[in-house]
């Protein structure tokens, strides 16, 4: 499998070299003045207030760079500094991805990249296009689906009449099964880790996304996506052959009604991991621990913005509401009963990419309210 994959990639790159020579009659060496570099990013701060506490805090500082090496070769890089749940500020590699444009509808890339996985992380993953100051539960690193990947892939788009189709497929290290035989508190056994930069076995995950924009004005986009990893446990361990699969779908729709811009979006995703008996030390001896390791999460959201009005202040106001339903594995130590999240938001757009959000967030578990908070987020993109 690995040999054929390498041969396939080499064949595509050889094909690209031949086409490039036919198109330009020159090599891929950069011409004088053809190289360029872009540095961009964003920063955000938060204010949160609940019944018991209130706090100001820095949220994220994201620095992204794009280097154009020649007309076909690009290097994308980024680092992110982010506030953690425990109050610490973490620094990490967000993306490091080399792109090679084979032709107008096909690009090869290799490195660390965000998974093409739903509009929560893919389309609205960057804060400057998000309408809500808090993330939906169940979709981020503590959720059910893939996040970051390390590997290679192919992406592109095709025009078919008025409609457009996009695709993004990849082969990556994939998820790593978390196994912890220690105390139960904070135990994430059976959950998947997407944060490691190196693989824990020889198996690779295969995944991707196919999307369609059926209308000429691109007002609607519908995507389906999935991933399969046949082995997620450490090589040589009892859990090496534990497989995991994820799939989902999303949509994003917007339309102008007179002077009012209306937007609706939503996403569903589910993950199922093979059930096994885990060993758990309970203080005196070792016992077996197992559960139905499958779950799902979905959300629906809508926003209204009077962007067609002449008043320059009112037309920059957007209001929205979002509902999330998260059902983790009920018997998992990190799972539990289903959770619901309802978020209301008022956003004022200073520019197309800089904003201030005022949000009210309510989370409940199986009908009983567990948290309620008021959140203000200010974000500036440069």
VEXVOLUM-626577 format. One record per residue (C-alpha): residue number from 1; residue in one letter; x, y, z. Coordinates in steps of 0.2 Angstrom, whole numbers, plus 5000, padded with zeros to 4 digits. Each point is the difference from the previous one (the first is absolute). Example, Ala and Ser with C-alpha at 12.3 -4.5 7.8 and 13.67 -1.06 7.14 Angstrom:
2
<site 1; A; <5062; 4978; 5039>>;
<site 2; S; <5006; 5017; 4997>>;
//
This chain:
382
<site 1; X; <5000; 5000; 5000>>;
<site 2; X; <5014; 5012; 5005>>;
<site 3; X; <5010; 4996; 4984>>;
<site 4; X; <4985; 5003; 4989>>;
<site 5; X; <4996; 5016; 5008>>;
<site 6; X; <5018; 5007; 4998>>;
<site 7; X; <5000; 4995; 4982>>;
<site 8; X; <4983; 5008; 4997>>;
<site 9; X; <5006; 5017; 5007>>;
<site 10; X; <5016; 4999; 4990>>;
<site 11; X; <4990; 4997; 4985>>;
<site 12; X; <4989; 5015; 5003>>;
<site 13; X; <5015; 5012; 5003>>;
<site 14; X; <5009; 4993; 4984>>;
<site 15; X; <4984; 5004; 4991>>;
<site 16; X; <4999; 5018; 5007>>;
<site 17; X; <5019; 5002; 4995>>;
<site 18; X; <4996; 4995; 4982>>;
<site 19; X; <4984; 5012; 4999>>;
<site 20; X; <5010; 5014; 5008>>;
<site 21; X; <5014; 4999; 4987>>;
<site 22; X; <4986; 4999; 4986>>;
<site 23; X; <4991; 5015; 5007>>;
<site 24; X; <5015; 5012; 5003>>;
<site 25; X; <5015; 4992; 4991>>;
<site 26; X; <5010; 5003; 5016>>;
<site 27; X; <5005; 4991; 5016>>;
<site 28; X; <4992; 5003; 5017>>;
<site 29; X; <5015; 5012; 5005>>;
<site 30; X; <4993; 5016; 5006>>;
<site 31; X; <5001; 5015; 4989>>;
<site 32; X; <5007; 5016; 5007>>;
<site 33; X; <4987; 5009; 5010>>;
<site 34; X; <4988; 4985; 4999>>;
<site 35; X; <5002; 4995; 5019>>;
<site 36; X; <4989; 5009; 5013>>;
<site 37; X; <4996; 4998; 5018>>;
<site 38; X; <4984; 5004; 5010>>;
<site 39; X; <4998; 5001; 5019>>;
<site 40; X; <4983; 5002; 5007>>;
<site 41; X; <4991; 4994; 5016>>;
<site 42; X; <4988; 5005; 5013>>;
<site 43; X; <4998; 5004; 5019>>;
<site 44; X; <4985; 4999; 5012>>;
<site 45; X; <4996; 5003; 5018>>;
<site 46; X; <4986; 4994; 5011>>;
<site 47; X; <4989; 5006; 5014>>;
<site 48; X; <4989; 4986; 5008>>;
<site 49; X; <4988; 5002; 5014>>;
<site 50; X; <4990; 4987; 5009>>;
<site 51; X; <4990; 4999; 5017>>;
<site 52; X; <5016; 4996; 5009>>;
<site 53; X; <5014; 5009; 4991>>;
<site 54; X; <5005; 5012; 4987>>;
<site 55; X; <5017; 5002; 4991>>;
<site 56; X; <5009; 5009; 4986>>;
<site 57; X; <5013; 4989; 4991>>;
<site 58; X; <5010; 4999; 4983>>;
<site 59; X; <4992; 4987; 4989>>;
<site 60; X; <5011; 4997; 4985>>;
<site 61; X; <5014; 5007; 4990>>;
<site 62; X; <5002; 4992; 4983>>;
<site 63; X; <5014; 5004; 4988>>;
<site 64; X; <4999; 4993; 4982>>;
<site 65; X; <5012; 5001; 4986>>;
<site 66; X; <4999; 4996; 4981>>;
<site 67; X; <5016; 4999; 4990>>;
<site 68; X; <4999; 4999; 4981>>;
<site 69; X; <5015; 4991; 4993>>;
<site 70; X; <4995; 5000; 4982>>;
<site 71; X; <4983; 4999; 4990>>;
<site 72; X; <4997; 4982; 5006>>;
<site 73; X; <5008; 4999; 5017>>;
<site 74; X; <4994; 5008; 5016>>;
<site 75; X; <5004; 4997; 5018>>;
<site 76; X; <4987; 5004; 5013>>;
<site 77; X; <5005; 5001; 5019>>;
<site 78; X; <4992; 5006; 5016>>;
<site 79; X; <5002; 5000; 5019>>;
<site 80; X; <4986; 5003; 5013>>;
<site 81; X; <5001; 5005; 5018>>;
<site 82; X; <4984; 4996; 5009>>;
<site 83; X; <4993; 5001; 5018>>;
<site 84; X; <4997; 4983; 5007>>;
<site 85; X; <4986; 4994; 5012>>;
<site 86; X; <5012; 5000; 5015>>;
<site 87; X; <5005; 5018; 4996>>;
<site 88; X; <5017; 4996; 4992>>;
<site 89; X; <5005; 5008; 4984>>;
<site 90; X; <5005; 4986; 4987>>;
<site 91; X; <5011; 5003; 4985>>;
<site 92; X; <4998; 4987; 4985>>;
<site 93; X; <5003; 4997; 4982>>;
<site 94; X; <4983; 5004; 4991>>;
<site 95; X; <5005; 4995; 4982>>;
<site 96; X; <5016; 4996; 4990>>;
<site 97; X; <4994; 4995; 4982>>;
<site 98; X; <5009; 5000; 4984>>;
<site 99; X; <4989; 5002; 4984>>;
<site 100; X; <5004; 4995; 4982>>;
<site 101; X; <4987; 5006; 4987>>;
<site 102; X; <5000; 4986; 4987>>;
<site 103; X; <4987; 5008; 4989>>;
<site 104; X; <4985; 5012; 5003>>;
<site 105; X; <4989; 4986; 5007>>;
<site 106; X; <5013; 4990; 5010>>;
<site 107; X; <5012; 5005; 5014>>;
<site 108; X; <5011; 4988; 5010>>;
<site 109; X; <5005; 5005; 5018>>;
<site 110; X; <5010; 4992; 5014>>;
<site 111; X; <5003; 5005; 5018>>;
<site 112; X; <4989; 5004; 5015>>;
<site 113; X; <4983; 5006; 4995>>;
<site 114; X; <4983; 5002; 5007>>;
<site 115; X; <4988; 4986; 4995>>;
<site 116; X; <4988; 5004; 4987>>;
<site 117; X; <4986; 4996; 5012>>;
<site 118; X; <4984; 5010; 5001>>;
<site 119; X; <4997; 5019; 5000>>;
<site 120; X; <5003; 5002; 5019>>;
<site 121; X; <5018; 4997; 4998>>;
<site 122; X; <5003; 5002; 4981>>;
<site 123; X; <4989; 5014; 4994>>;
<site 124; X; <4997; 5009; 5017>>;
<site 125; X; <5015; 4994; 5009>>;
<site 126; X; <5009; 5017; 4999>>;
<site 127; X; <4993; 5012; 5013>>;
<site 128; X; <4999; 5014; 4988>>;
<site 129; X; <4986; 4992; 4991>>;
<site 130; X; <4991; 4992; 5015>>;
<site 131; X; <4984; 5008; 5006>>;
<site 132; X; <5000; 4993; 5018>>;
<site 133; X; <5012; 5004; 5014>>;
<site 134; X; <5000; 4982; 5007>>;
<site 135; X; <5004; 4984; 4990>>;
<site 136; X; <4986; 4987; 4999>>;
<site 137; X; <5002; 4986; 5012>>;
<site 138; X; <5005; 4983; 4992>>;
<site 139; X; <5009; 5006; 4985>>;
<site 140; X; <5017; 5005; 5005>>;
<site 141; X; <5015; 4990; 5008>>;
<site 142; X; <4988; 4993; 5013>>;
<site 143; X; <4987; 4995; 4987>>;
<site 144; X; <4997; 4985; 4989>>;
<site 145; X; <5008; 5004; 4983>>;
<site 146; X; <5017; 5003; 4993>>;
<site 147; X; <5009; 5017; 5002>>;
<site 148; X; <5018; 5002; 4995>>;
<site 149; X; <5009; 4987; 4988>>;
<site 150; X; <5018; 4996; 4995>>;
<site 151; X; <5002; 4993; 4983>>;
<site 152; X; <4997; 5004; 4982>>;
<site 153; X; <4985; 5003; 4989>>;
<site 154; X; <4992; 5006; 4984>>;
<site 155; X; <4987; 5014; 4998>>;
<site 156; X; <4992; 5010; 4987>>;
<site 157; X; <4984; 5005; 4992>>;
<site 158; X; <4990; 4998; 4984>>;
<site 159; X; <4988; 5011; 4991>>;
<site 160; X; <4985; 4990; 4993>>;
<site 161; X; <4988; 5012; 4991>>;
<site 162; X; <4993; 5012; 5013>>;
<site 163; X; <5005; 4989; 5014>>;
<site 164; X; <5017; 4997; 5008>>;
<site 165; X; <5007; 4985; 5009>>;
<site 166; X; <5015; 4999; 5012>>;
<site 167; X; <5009; 4986; 5007>>;
<site 168; X; <5014; 4997; 5013>>;
<site 169; X; <5007; 4983; 5003>>;
<site 170; X; <5015; 4995; 5011>>;
<site 171; X; <5010; 4986; 5008>>;
<site 172; X; <5007; 5004; 5017>>;
<site 173; X; <5006; 4993; 5017>>;
<site 174; X; <4983; 5001; 5006>>;
<site 175; X; <4993; 4999; 5018>>;
<site 176; X; <5008; 4991; 5014>>;
<site 177; X; <4991; 4990; 5013>>;
<site 178; X; <5002; 5007; 5018>>;
<site 179; X; <5002; 4986; 5013>>;
<site 180; X; <5002; 5005; 5018>>;
<site 181; X; <5000; 4986; 5014>>;
<site 182; X; <5001; 5013; 5014>>;
<site 183; X; <4987; 5008; 5011>>;
<site 184; X; <4983; 5003; 4993>>;
<site 185; X; <5000; 5019; 5002>>;
<site 186; X; <5004; 5009; 4984>>;
<site 187; X; <5003; 4983; 4991>>;
<site 188; X; <4998; 5002; 4981>>;
<site 189; X; <5002; 4981; 4996>>;
<site 190; X; <4991; 4996; 4983>>;
<site 191; X; <5001; 5018; 4994>>;
<site 192; X; <5010; 5005; 4985>>;
<site 193; X; <5015; 5011; 5000>>;
<site 194; X; <5003; 5011; 4984>>;
<site 195; X; <5014; 5011; 5007>>;
<site 196; X; <5015; 4989; 4998>>;
<site 197; X; <5012; 5004; 4986>>;
<site 198; X; <5007; 4982; 4998>>;
<site 199; X; <4991; 4984; 4998>>;
<site 200; X; <4999; 4986; 5013>>;
<site 201; X; <4998; 4985; 4987>>;
<site 202; X; <5003; 4996; 4981>>;
<site 203; X; <4982; 5003; 4996>>;
<site 204; X; <4993; 5015; 4991>>;
<site 205; X; <4983; 5009; 5000>>;
<site 206; X; <4991; 5004; 4984>>;
<site 207; X; <4987; 5014; 4999>>;
<site 208; X; <4994; 5014; 4991>>;
<site 209; X; <4985; 5011; 4995>>;
<site 210; X; <4990; 5003; 4984>>;
<site 211; X; <4989; 5016; 4999>>;
<site 212; X; <4988; 5007; 4987>>;
<site 213; X; <4995; 5018; 4997>>;
<site 214; X; <4984; 4997; 4989>>;
<site 215; X; <4996; 5019; 4996>>;
<site 216; X; <5010; 5012; 4990>>;
<site 217; X; <5001; 5013; 5014>>;
<site 218; X; <5007; 4987; 5012>>;
<site 219; X; <4986; 5004; 5013>>;
<site 220; X; <4999; 4982; 5005>>;
<site 221; X; <5014; 4987; 5004>>;
<site 222; X; <4997; 4982; 5006>>;
<site 223; X; <5014; 4989; 5005>>;
<site 224; X; <5002; 4982; 5005>>;
<site 225; X; <5016; 4994; 5008>>;
<site 226; X; <5007; 4984; 5009>>;
<site 227; X; <5016; 4992; 5007>>;
<site 228; X; <5005; 4982; 5003>>;
<site 229; X; <5015; 4994; 5011>>;
<site 230; X; <5002; 4981; 5001>>;
<site 231; X; <5013; 5000; 5014>>;
<site 232; X; <5000; 5014; 5013>>;
<site 233; X; <5010; 4992; 5015>>;
<site 234; X; <5018; 5000; 5004>>;
<site 235; X; <5010; 4988; 4989>>;
<site 236; X; <5002; 4983; 5009>>;
<site 237; X; <4987; 5004; 5014>>;
<site 238; X; <4984; 4990; 5003>>;
<site 239; X; <4991; 5015; 4992>>;
<site 240; X; <5009; 5002; 4984>>;
<site 241; X; <4987; 4993; 4989>>;
<site 242; X; <4986; 5011; 5007>>;
<site 243; X; <4992; 5008; 4985>>;
<site 244; X; <4990; 5017; 4999>>;
<site 245; X; <4989; 5008; 4987>>;
<site 246; X; <4992; 5017; 4999>>;
<site 247; X; <4988; 5008; 4988>>;
<site 248; X; <4989; 5015; 4998>>;
<site 249; X; <4991; 5013; 4990>>;
<site 250; X; <4998; 5019; 5000>>;
<site 251; X; <4992; 5015; 4991>>;
<site 252; X; <5001; 5019; 4999>>;
<site 253; X; <4987; 5010; 4992>>;
<site 254; X; <4998; 5019; 4998>>;
<site 255; X; <4988; 5012; 4991>>;
<site 256; X; <4996; 5018; 4999>>;
<site 257; X; <4981; 5004; 5003>>;
<site 258; X; <4999; 5019; 4995>>;
<site 259; X; <5012; 5008; 5012>>;
<site 260; X; <5002; 4985; 5012>>;
<site 261; X; <5013; 4986; 4999>>;
<site 262; X; <4994; 4984; 5006>>;
<site 263; X; <5012; 4985; 5004>>;
<site 264; X; <4997; 4982; 5006>>;
<site 265; X; <5013; 4987; 5003>>;
<site 266; X; <5001; 4983; 5008>>;
<site 267; X; <5011; 4985; 5002>>;
<site 268; X; <4998; 4982; 5006>>;
<site 269; X; <5014; 4988; 5004>>;
<site 270; X; <5002; 4983; 5008>>;
<site 271; X; <5015; 4989; 5006>>;
<site 272; X; <5000; 4981; 5003>>;
<site 273; X; <5015; 4992; 5008>>;
<site 274; X; <5001; 4981; 5002>>;
<site 275; X; <4995; 4994; 5017>>;
<site 276; X; <5014; 4991; 5010>>;
<site 277; X; <5003; 4996; 5018>>;
<site 278; X; <5012; 5012; 5008>>;
<site 279; X; <5010; 4996; 5016>>;
<site 280; X; <4997; 5012; 5014>>;
<site 281; X; <5009; 5001; 5017>>;
<site 282; X; <4987; 5004; 5014>>;
<site 283; X; <5012; 5002; 5014>>;
<site 284; X; <5002; 4982; 5006>>;
<site 285; X; <5000; 4990; 4984>>;
<site 286; X; <4996; 5000; 4981>>;
<site 287; X; <4983; 4999; 4993>>;
<site 288; X; <4993; 5000; 4982>>;
<site 289; X; <4991; 5016; 4994>>;
<site 290; X; <4990; 5001; 4984>>;
<site 291; X; <4986; 5010; 4992>>;
<site 292; X; <4991; 5004; 4984>>;
<site 293; X; <5013; 5012; 4992>>;
<site 294; X; <4989; 5009; 4988>>;
<site 295; X; <4992; 5018; 5000>>;
<site 296; X; <4994; 5014; 4990>>;
<site 297; X; <4998; 5019; 5000>>;
<site 298; X; <4990; 5012; 4989>>;
<site 299; X; <4996; 5018; 5000>>;
<site 300; X; <4988; 5013; 4991>>;
<site 301; X; <5003; 5019; 5000>>;
<site 302; X; <4993; 5015; 4991>>;
<site 303; X; <5005; 5018; 4999>>;
<site 304; X; <4991; 5016; 4994>>;
<site 305; X; <5010; 5016; 4994>>;
<site 306; X; <4992; 5015; 4992>>;
<site 307; X; <5015; 5003; 4989>>;
<site 308; X; <4990; 5008; 4986>>;
<site 309; X; <4995; 5015; 5011>>;
<site 310; X; <5008; 5017; 4997>>;
<site 311; X; <5004; 5004; 5018>>;
<site 312; X; <5018; 4995; 5002>>;
<site 313; X; <4998; 4994; 5018>>;
<site 314; X; <4984; 4990; 4999>>;
<site 315; X; <5005; 4991; 4985>>;
<site 316; X; <5016; 4993; 5009>>;
<site 317; X; <4989; 4992; 5014>>;
<site 318; X; <4997; 4981; 4999>>;
<site 319; X; <4989; 4990; 5012>>;
<site 320; X; <5000; 4981; 5001>>;
<site 321; X; <4995; 4985; 5010>>;
<site 322; X; <5008; 4982; 5000>>;
<site 323; X; <4994; 4983; 5007>>;
<site 324; X; <5012; 4986; 5003>>;
<site 325; X; <4995; 4982; 5005>>;
<site 326; X; <5015; 4989; 5006>>;
<site 327; X; <4998; 4982; 5004>>;
<site 328; X; <5017; 4992; 5006>>;
<site 329; X; <5002; 4982; 5004>>;
<site 330; X; <4989; 4999; 5016>>;
<site 331; X; <5010; 4987; 5010>>;
<site 332; X; <5018; 5008; 4996>>;
<site 333; X; <5009; 5008; 5014>>;
<site 334; X; <5001; 5015; 4989>>;
<site 335; X; <4983; 4999; 4993>>;
<site 336; X; <4984; 5000; 5009>>;
<site 337; X; <4982; 5006; 4997>>;
<site 338; X; <4995; 5010; 4985>>;
<site 339; X; <5004; 5019; 5000>>;
<site 340; X; <4991; 5014; 4992>>;
<site 341; X; <5007; 5018; 4997>>;
<site 342; X; <4990; 5015; 4995>>;
<site 343; X; <5009; 5016; 4996>>;
<site 344; X; <4994; 5017; 4995>>;
<site 345; X; <5011; 5013; 4992>>;
<site 346; X; <5001; 5018; 4995>>;
<site 347; X; <5015; 5005; 4989>>;
<site 348; X; <5006; 5017; 4994>>;
<site 349; X; <5011; 4999; 4985>>;
<site 350; X; <5014; 5014; 5000>>;
<site 351; X; <5006; 4993; 4983>>;
<site 352; X; <4997; 4984; 4991>>;
<site 353; X; <5012; 4990; 5011>>;
<site 354; X; <5001; 5010; 5017>>;
<site 355; X; <4985; 4999; 5012>>;
<site 356; X; <4993; 5001; 5017>>;
<site 357; X; <4988; 4986; 5006>>;
<site 358; X; <4988; 5001; 5015>>;
<site 359; X; <4994; 4982; 5004>>;
<site 360; X; <4989; 4991; 5012>>;
<site 361; X; <5004; 4982; 5002>>;
<site 362; X; <4989; 4986; 5009>>;
<site 363; X; <5006; 4982; 5002>>;
<site 364; X; <4989; 4986; 5007>>;
<site 365; X; <5003; 4982; 5003>>;
<site 366; X; <4984; 4989; 4998>>;
<site 367; X; <4988; 5014; 5003>>;
<site 368; X; <5010; 5007; 5016>>;
<site 369; X; <5009; 5016; 4997>>;
<site 370; X; <5018; 4999; 5004>>;
<site 371; X; <5007; 5017; 4995>>;
<site 372; X; <4994; 5017; 4994>>;
<site 373; X; <5012; 5014; 4995>>;
<site 374; X; <5001; 5017; 4992>>;
<site 375; X; <5015; 5002; 4988>>;
<site 376; X; <5008; 5014; 4991>>;
<site 377; X; <5013; 4997; 4987>>;
<site 378; X; <5010; 5014; 4990>>;
<site 379; X; <5010; 4994; 4985>>;
<site 380; X; <5012; 5009; 4988>>;
<site 381; X; <5007; 4992; 4984>>;
<site 382; X; <5015; 5008; 4992>>;
//
